[in-house]
Each structure stands twice: as structure tokens, then as C-alpha cells.
């Protein structure tokens, strides 16, 4: 399998509900998010996809929706209070915003929508919270077939 990869950097806040340590508090990261795309065949030029497609679809989606925003789980007990003060900078998500859940959300929900006009699929996403800590979600092999 040949894949195309590109990463994008954003700054984003979150808190992890139920975390036993300091990640339960409001905080943020300079995230580096790696996208891995695959296609059934290379295009006529010999590519999985032009890297600019990743930039204008997935990277731009991050810029428009997560960059310089605060991710909060729809079930977070602080949601109502933060909505009063955060306004448009608050992004309500249907999951506890761990790196693992962000990666899975990008692969399972955002990738298919953003790439629907291209003969490629997002098969993996790595979310780095720091240079030392990351989580990766990869589509299970049984679901890689289109």
C-alpha cells in the first residue's frame, strides 16, 4: 500500500472529563495532527493525491473549526458556564476530547465528508499533544476496503 501523509499544526484548548490528574483542568496544546491517506490506485501522475488536496480539505477544516478554539464534550458539567463566557471560541464535541478521541473523530467523521469528491480515504490520524505524547487512530483492516 502506498499512502500520502501531511501534518498540520494548530493551537487548541480542552479538558478531559474524569481525568485523575491535571488534564481535568482547562488547558491547551500546540497540536500537530498527521493525516494518512490511501487510494485504490495511483492517479495518472503517479500520486495517491496531490498534497494540496490534503491542505485544502483536512488542514483547512482544522483551521476553520479547531484552531484557537476550546473543545468541550457535550456532556461536560462545565458546558453551560463556559458557553456564557467563551462564545464562538467554544466547540461542542460529541466525545470527551482526548487525543485518541480527536484522532478517531477526524478519521471516521471529518475525513469522509471532506474527501468525498476525491478518490482517496483518510485511513489514519495521529494527534500529537506534545513532542512526547501522541495518539493514533487507524481504520481497522476489515474496514479499509471500499
KASUL-V182812 format. One record per run of one state. SS is the DSSP state (hx for helix, st for strand, lp for the rest). FROM is the first residue (numbers start at 0). TO is the last residue. If there is no record, write none. Layout:
ss->SS from->FROM to->TO
ss->SS from->FROM to->TO
//
This chain:
ss->lp from->0 to->1
ss->st from->2 to->13
ss->lp from->14 to->20
ss->hx from->21 to->23
ss->lp from->24 to->25
ss->st from->26 to->37
ss->lp from->38 to->49
ss->hx from->50 to->64
ss->lp from->65 to->67
ss->st from->68 to->72
ss->lp from->73 to->77
ss->hx from->78 to->88
ss->st from->89 to->92
ss->lp from->93 to->97
ss->hx from->98 to->113
ss->lp from->114 to->119
ss->st from->120 to->127
ss->lp from->128 to->132
ss->st from->133 to->137
ss->lp from->138 to->139
ss->hx from->140 to->142
ss->lp from->143 to->145
//
